[in-house]
Amino acid sequence: MTAALGIIINVATDLKTNVWAWLAVVVLVVAGAAVGLGLEKRSRTPAAAAPDATDASDATTSQVNSGQHGVQVNVGGSSDRITVKSRSGTAGLTVGVLVIVATLAGLVAGAWLPRPGPGPVPAGGGGGAPAWTVSMGPDQCTTGWVVPDEGQSSIPVPEGPPPGAVLSSGGQVVVTLQGVREEAAVLQSISVEVVRRSSPLSGIYLPGLCGSDVTPHFYGTDLDAPRPRVVPMPGKQGGEVVPAQEFSFKVGKSDVEKVVVVPTSSSGYVEWYLHVEWTSGGERGDLRIDDGGKPFRTTSAAAAKRWCTTYVSHSVVWAAPDGGAQCD
């Protein structure tokens, strides 16, 4: 019993907050105490004295024999015997021990059996999962894109990212989250999952175009860290500095939150996902946010040739610096 108690205590310590494991400890302690008290009581009960076969006051009893089936009494010297069966506590003790063992087995199984955890939820939601959309782009003209060098002399500036472009370090991943029902979903935390690292991409670096400040909640993540964390950072809105804000928001059907994540990597190329933990009523989940089903991609621009913006026929294009292109 003592050895079993030690094993269960080790299991409960490893599982920390698992209520089944600690309940097993309590049951085993109580059961051990009960068995100990029962054995002590049995040891203190005096054995019944055998009747004296020579007692003159009982002339009808000539022989008393104790056996495994009870006490046999030979009456009056005849061949007839009366068997008085003893009431042993051994069977009851055995049943009690078996019940304790079965209970402990069930509790330990409940403690160790895996419980299904929340899995990734698609962008369209599911249950109370918030709906989301994502867009990416440079942080105005301070960051940009890296595209393959295919010998082109210029690249038109498109509305979205250029073909084959990878967001350079310091760019923005803008996530817009909205609730799908009246009961608000609470966005509990945000984290990064890195799935690949390699050397920085070569090619052509295309700086972003300068524009006005539109900065909701800003968060940065250092993708060079062994385990990147998403941390609050200050931003700007209307030229005013917006203080950093911890990640914890509520979104409903009429509530929208826009989160800007700024991934950085000074030493290489990284593929990664965002994860947002959410709760709504009794539901909870892990919302995986990605780039159209694929991981986000971020690269350092250290291995790319820098191009600049210029005007060609009244259109803004990227081109190699030749004195006319602006690289300010």
C-alpha positions in Angstrom: 0.0 0.0 0.0 2.9 2.3 0.9 4.6 1.6 -2.4 1.4 2.3 -4.4 0.9 5.6 -2.5 4.5 6.7 -3.4 3.9 5.9 -7.1 0.6 7.8 -7.2 2.1 10.8 -5.5 4.9 10.9 -8.2 2.2 10.7 -10.9 0.2 13.5 -9.4 3.4 15.7 -9.0 4.3 15.2 -12.7 0.7 16.0 -13.8 0.6 19.0 -11.4 -3.0 20.3 -11.7 -4.7 17.0 -12.8 -7.6 16.5 -10.4 -7.9 12.8 -11.1 -4.3 12.1 -10.0 -4.7 14.0 -6.7 -8.0 12.3 -6.0 -6.2 9.0 -6.4 -3.7 10.1 -3.7 -6.6 11.0 -1.3 -8.4 7.7 -1.9 -5.2 5.7 -1.4 -4.4 7.5 1.8 -7.9 7.0 3.2 -7.9 3.3 2.1 -4.5 2.7 3.6 -5.7 4.1 6.9 -8.9 2.0 6.9 -7.0 -1.2 6.1 -4.4 -0.4 8.8 -7.1 0.1 11.5 -8.9 -3.1 10.4 -5.7 -5.2 10.7 -4.9 -3.6 14.1 -8.4 -4.4 15.4 -8.1 -8.1 14.2 -4.8 -8.4 16.0 -6.2 -7.2 19.3 -9.3 -9.6 19.3 -8.6 -12.5 21.7 -9.0 -16.0 20.4 -12.1 -17.9 21.6 -11.1 -20.5 24.2 -11.9 -24.1 23.2 -14.4 -25.8 25.5 -12.9 -28.2 28.1 -13.6 -31.7 27.0 -13.2 -33.0 30.6 -15.6 -30.4 32.2 -17.8 -32.4 34.4 -20.6 -29.8 34.1 -21.1 -30.7 30.5 -21.3 -34.5 30.3 -22.7 -34.5 26.8 -19.7 -33.0 25.2 -16.8 -35.4 24.7 -14.7 -33.8 22.0 -14.1 -30.4 20.4 -12.0 -30.2 17.2 -11.0 -27.0 15.3 -10.5 -27.3 11.6 -10.4 -25.1 8.5 -14.2 -25.4 8.1 -15.0 -24.2 11.6 -15.4 -25.9 15.1 -16.7 -29.5 15.2 -18.4 -30.7 18.4 -18.8 -34.4 19.2 -22.0 -34.6 21.3 -22.4 -37.4 23.9 -19.8 -39.6 22.4 -21.9 -40.4 19.4 -20.7 -40.4 15.8 -22.9 -37.3 15.0 -21.1 -34.0 14.8 -22.3 -30.5 14.8 -20.2 -28.0 12.8 -20.2 -24.4 13.9 -18.6 -22.4 11.1 -16.3 -19.5 12.0 -16.8 -16.0 10.6 -13.4 -15.0 9.2 -12.7 -11.4 8.1 -10.3 -12.5 5.4 -12.8 -12.6 2.6 -14.1 -9.1 3.5 -10.6 -7.7 3.6 -9.8 -9.2 0.2 -12.9 -7.7 -1.4 -12.0 -4.3 0.2 -8.5 -4.4 -1.3 -9.9 -5.4 -4.7 -12.3 -2.5 -4.6 -9.5 -0.1 -3.7 -7.2 -1.4 -6.5 -10.1 -1.1 -9.1 -10.8 2.5 -7.9 -7.2 3.5 -8.2 -6.9 1.9 -11.6 -9.8 4.0 -12.8 -8.4 7.2 -11.3 -5.0 6.7 -12.7 -6.5 5.9 -16.2 -8.5 9.1 -16.0 -5.3 11.1 -15.1 -3.2 9.6 -17.9 -5.7 9.2 -20.7 -5.1 12.0 -23.3 -7.9 14.6 -23.7 -8.6 16.1 -27.1 -7.3 19.6 -27.3 -8.5 22.4 -29.5 -7.2 22.2 -33.1 -6.7 24.8 -35.7 -9.8 26.4 -37.0 -10.2 27.5 -40.6 -10.4 31.1 -41.7 -14.2 30.8 -42.2 -14.6 30.1 -38.5 -16.4 27.3 -36.8 -18.6 27.4 -33.8 -17.7 30.6 -31.9 -14.3 31.0 -33.6 -13.8 34.6 -34.9 -13.6 35.2 -38.6 -10.4 36.7 -39.9 -8.8 38.2 -43.0 -5.1 39.0 -43.5 -3.1 41.4 -45.7 0.7 42.0 -45.9 2.8 44.9 -47.0 5.9 47.0 -46.2 5.9 49.5 -43.3 5.6 52.4 -45.7 8.9 53.2 -47.3 11.1 51.9 -44.5 10.7 48.2 -45.6 9.8 46.4 -48.8 9.7 43.2 -50.8 12.4 40.8 -52.1 11.6 39.4 -55.6 13.6 37.0 -57.9 16.1 38.7 -60.2 15.0 37.6 -63.7 17.0 40.2 -65.6 14.1 42.7 -65.7 15.0 46.4 -66.1 12.0 47.7 -64.2 9.0 46.4 -62.2 5.6 48.3 -62.1 4.3 49.1 -58.7 1.1 47.0 -58.3 -1.8 47.5 -55.9 -0.7 44.4 -53.9 2.5 42.5 -53.6 4.6 42.1 -56.7 4.6 38.6 -58.3 6.9 36.2 -56.4 7.6 38.7 -53.7 8.5 37.9 -50.1 8.0 40.4 -47.4 11.2 41.8 -46.1 12.1 42.0 -42.4 10.1 44.7 -40.6 7.1 44.5 -42.9 3.6 44.3 -41.7 1.1 41.4 -41.4 -2.3 42.9 -40.8 -4.9 40.6 -39.3 -8.5 41.8 -39.0 -10.7 39.7 -36.6 -14.4 39.8 -36.2 -16.9 37.8 -34.1 -19.5 35.6 -35.8 -22.3 35.7 -33.2 -23.8 38.0 -30.6 -21.8 36.5 -27.8 -18.4 38.0 -27.8 -15.3 35.9 -28.5 -12.3 36.8 -26.2 -9.0 36.8 -28.0 -6.7 35.5 -25.2 -3.2 35.4 -26.6 -1.2 35.4 -29.8 1.9 33.4 -30.7 4.2 32.5 -33.5 5.0 29.0 -34.9 8.2 28.8 -37.0 8.2 26.0 -39.5 11.4 26.7 -41.5 14.6 28.7 -41.5 17.2 29.2 -44.2 19.7 31.7 -45.6 18.3 35.1 -46.7 16.8 35.2 -50.2 18.8 36.8 -53.0 17.2 38.8 -55.7 16.0 42.4 -55.8 14.9 44.5 -52.9 11.9 46.7 -53.6 11.2 49.4 -51.0 7.6 50.2 -50.1 5.9 53.4 -51.0 5.7 56.2 -48.4 2.1 57.0 -47.3 0.0 58.0 -44.3 0.1 56.4 -40.9 -2.7 53.9 -40.1 -1.7 52.0 -37.0 -4.1 49.9 -34.8 -2.6 47.5 -32.3 1.0 46.8 -33.0 3.0 43.7 -32.1 6.6 42.7 -33.0 8.2 39.3 -33.2 11.9 38.5 -33.6 12.0 35.5 -35.9 15.7 35.0 -35.2 14.9 34.0 -31.6 14.9 30.2 -30.8 11.3 30.6 -29.6 9.9 33.8 -31.0 7.4 35.7 -28.9 4.8 38.2 -30.0 5.3 41.4 -27.9 3.4 44.7 -27.8 5.1 47.7 -29.4 4.0 51.3 -29.9 2.6 52.5 -33.2 1.3 55.7 -34.8 -2.1 56.9 -35.8 -2.7 60.3 -37.4 0.9 61.2 -36.6 0.4 60.5 -32.9 2.2 57.8 -31.0 -0.1 55.0 -29.8 1.2 53.2 -26.6 1.8 49.5 -26.7 -1.2 47.4 -25.6 -1.2 43.9 -24.2 -3.0 41.3 -26.4 -6.5 40.7 -25.0 -9.6 41.8 -26.9 -13.3 41.0 -27.4 -14.9 40.7 -30.8 -18.5 40.3 -31.7 -20.7 40.6 -34.8 -20.3 44.4 -34.6 -16.8 44.5 -33.1 -13.7 44.4 -35.3 -10.1 44.4 -34.1 -7.2 45.0 -36.4 -3.8 43.6 -35.3 -0.6 44.4 -37.0 2.3 42.0 -36.5 5.8 43.2 -37.5 8.1 40.1 -38.1 11.9 40.8 -38.2 14.8 38.6 -39.2 18.3 40.1 -39.6 20.0 36.8 -40.5 17.8 34.7 -42.8 14.6 33.5 -44.4 11.7 32.3 -42.1 8.4 30.6 -42.8 5.9 30.9 -39.9 2.2 30.9 -38.8 0.3 33.0 -36.3 -1.9 31.4 -33.6 -4.6 33.2 -31.7 -6.1 31.5 -28.6 -9.8 32.4 -28.2 -12.7 31.6 -25.9 -16.5 32.1 -26.3 -18.9 30.8 -23.7 -17.9 27.2 -23.0 -15.9 26.9 -26.2 -12.2 27.5 -26.8 -9.8 27.0 -29.7 -6.6 27.7 -31.4 -7.1 29.9 -34.5 -4.2 29.4 -37.0 -3.7 32.4 -39.2 -1.8 31.9 -42.5 -1.2 33.3 -46.0 -3.9 31.5 -48.0 -3.3 28.1 -46.4 0.5 28.6 -46.6 2.9 29.9 -44.0 3.9 33.6 -44.0 7.4 34.2 -45.4 9.8 36.8 -44.1 13.4 37.4 -45.3 16.3 39.6 -44.5 17.2 41.9 -47.5 20.9 41.5 -46.8 21.5 39.3 -49.9 19.3 41.3 -52.3 20.2 44.1 -54.7 18.5 47.4 -53.7 16.3 49.0 -56.2 14.5 52.4 -55.9 11.2 54.0 -57.0 11.1 56.3 -60.0 8.6 57.6 -62.6 8.3 56.2 -66.1 5.5 57.7 -68.4 3.8 59.1 -65.3 3.7 55.7 -63.6 5.6 54.7 -60.5 8.0 51.8 -61.1 10.9 50.1 -59.3 14.3 50.3 -61.1 18.0 50.0 -60.5 19.5 53.2 -59.1 21.0 55.3 -62.1 20.8 58.8 -60.7 17.1 59.3 -61.5 15.6 56.7 -59.2 14.9 57.9 -55.6 16.3 55.8 -52.8 15.7 58.2 -50.0 
